[in-house]
Amino acid sequence: MKVEQLFTGCLAEMAYYIESNGEAAIIDPLRETEPYLRMAEANNSKIKYVFLTHFHADFVSGQYDLAQKTGAKIVFGPNATAEYEIYNGKDGEEFPLGNGKITLLHTPGHTMESSSYLITDENGNTPYVCTGDCLFIGDVGRPDLAVKSDLTQADLAGHLFDSLRNKIMTLPDDIVVYPNHGAGSACGKNMSSETFDTLGNQKKTNYALRADMTKEEFIKEVTTGLKAPPQYFPNNVRMNKSINRNIDEVIHQGSTPLDADTFHEMSLQKDILVVDTRAKETYTEEGTVPGAWYIGLDGSFAPWVGSLITNIDQKIIFIAEDETRVNEIATRFSRVGYDNTLGYLFGGMKNWVDHGHEVDKINSMSALEFSQKLKEGTMEKPLDVRKESEYLSEHIVGVENFPLDFINSNYAEINPEKEYFLHCATGYRSLVAASIFKANGVENVTDVRGGFNDIKETGTPMTDYVCPTTLL
């Protein structure tokens, strides 16, 4: 039996391809279908099942389009309902696959339909269990995403405790745990950068699997310190229960080349947002289209799109580093449900400049310049846009916290008449924030290149704790 983990770094997401004797199954597929179709063809196999561990909140999954193209059966656990045809598996139900089988283990807690899938090979061994968002490496799924009027996060955490103790922790210690997410995902609090581990090692190292932990202690630990999830999560859950636009049509539309004059006309329309996806160095040096937001493709692109662009139906046109990445960019927008991408700037910023259009730039300074200016006391509004947890761990004396994650809800606190100096850890998030400041009328905003990591090397005074107060 072939079992392959398919890791997508932008989303910190893992899908799985399982194949035996000409039959294949996909667990938690991304929205684009082509990779799975190619894998099945390369293995001379037919995709028989598409298994979902739950209705995902952080990306739009591809079960419907994949089933339409292959005739595969879409399998969810108990309690799942959708607009399209699905099969609700029962706890312990076995699904034959070639000379092996996949067994559904109902493991509610992250959501009530959440299920794990135990893989049995041709020899009757059970080497792997795909745990979805029930059990991560180093963490467990957050229990607040499926809260309803009759179900609290404490209720869900209680279900998760029972699922882990009664379904997962009873499996052999040498079984390999294959989760749905890794470090960087907002679906948990403390995920490891490792993408798999043995259950036995997780029992030793994962705080949520302590043998002496009571149910009450578990509920307290997994519900403490939860921040509000990104605003696009409910939209993605809704889309995963619905029949959406065909993914091929979405990517084709998003990959439409727009000449410089057309792009200019569209960029002036109030209902269209320009997103610049180039490398941060290119963006800083060459400048951009006035009013564009910077969300670089080489960062956590899709999660930032979902967190920052509040309207899931937002019309978007974009700037690419080069035309070889256009399809990839349109695909990444679609992974989090932003299906109204209308095209890209053909010929890039060179073509824009050649046609005589205005270029806008974000002010930039080095970490050393920032340190000197801060020391002189001539800096009006230095802001740290890292997460609150990063800021509280260690930050620069005299610099306030303004997390990029919550820029939309806190933006009313910004005074466009003042001058701002922004830094994050390495310079990606601060550039995103600076572009949004500028697009919203703050003319005097400066990005600090290299961010906190470089500033720290200058010997600038630091503090390792602050009592949280108002942001600005």
Secondary structure, 3 states (H helix, E strand, C coil): CEEEEEEECCCCEEEEEEEECCEEEEECCECCCHHHHHHHHHCCCEEEEEECCCCCCCCCECHHHHHHHHCCEEEECCCCCCCCCCEECCCCCEEEECCEEEEEEECCCCCCCCEEEEEECCCCCCCEEEEECCECCCCECCCCCCCECCECHHHHHHHHHHHHHHHHCCCCCCCEEEECECCCCCCCCCCCCCCCEEHHHHHHHCHHHCCCCCHHHHHHHHHCCCCCCCCCHHHHHHHHCCCCCCHHHHHHHHCCEECHHHHHHHHCCCCEEEEECCCHHHHHHHCECCCCEECCCCCCHHHHHHHHCCCCCCEEEEECCCHHHHHHHHHHHHHCCCCCEEEEECCHHHHHHHCCCCCECCEEECHHHHHHHHHHCCCCEEEECCCHHHHHHCEECCCEECCHHHHHHHHHHCCCCCCEEEECCCCHHHHHHHHHHHHCCCCCEEEECCHHHHHHCCCCCEECCCCCCCCC
